[in-house]
Amino acid sequence: MASALESKKIALASTLTALGIVIAPFIWFPFMGSRAYPGQHLINALAGGLVGCLDSYNGWYNKD
């Protein structure tokens, strides 16, 4: 059974994924024949920091 912190991490990752999908059509610019989406890179950085901090707070190395 998943712990409450794991459920929060899944919910946070899902929310950030949805936010990245919603902002993608609005924040982009053409770059060498393709489209660059800086908003999605921002979401990836936030997700790495937030979900990583939650994981270190839980003590990923101390699994029982």
N, C-alpha and C positions, 0 to 999 in steps of 0.2 A: 504494500500500500504506500502511496506517495505521501511524503510529509507535506506540511502546510507551506514550507519554504519552497519546495519543488513546484507546488501548484502556483505559487506566486511568480516564480521564474517563468513558467509556461505562460501564464496570463500576461506577464510583462512582454515576453517575446512575441506573443500573438498581437498584442496591442501595438507594439512598435512596427511589426510587419504590416498591419493594416494601415498605420499612419504613413509608412513608406509608399504603399500602393496608392493611397489617396493623394499625396502631394506630388507624385511622379508626373502627372500630366501638366502641372502648373510650373514646376521649377526644372527647366532644362535649357540647354543652349547647344547650338550646332558646333561640332568640333571635328574638323577634318573629314567631313562626309558622314559623320555619325552624330548621335545625340548623347550628350553627357548629362547625367542626372546627379547633381551634387547633393540633393536632398536625401537620396538613398545612401550616399556615403556618410552623411551626418547621422542618419538612423543607425547604420552599422556601427559607427563609433560609439554612439550612445548605448546601444545594446551591449556591445562588448564591455563597456565600463560598468553599466548598471547590473547586468546579469553576472558579470565576473565578480563584482563586489559582493553580490548576494551569495555567490558560491564560496568566496573566501570567508565571508561572515559565518557561514554554516560550518566551515572547517572541512573542506573537501578531502583532506588528507586523513581525517579522523572518522572515517565511516565505520560504523559498528555492524 
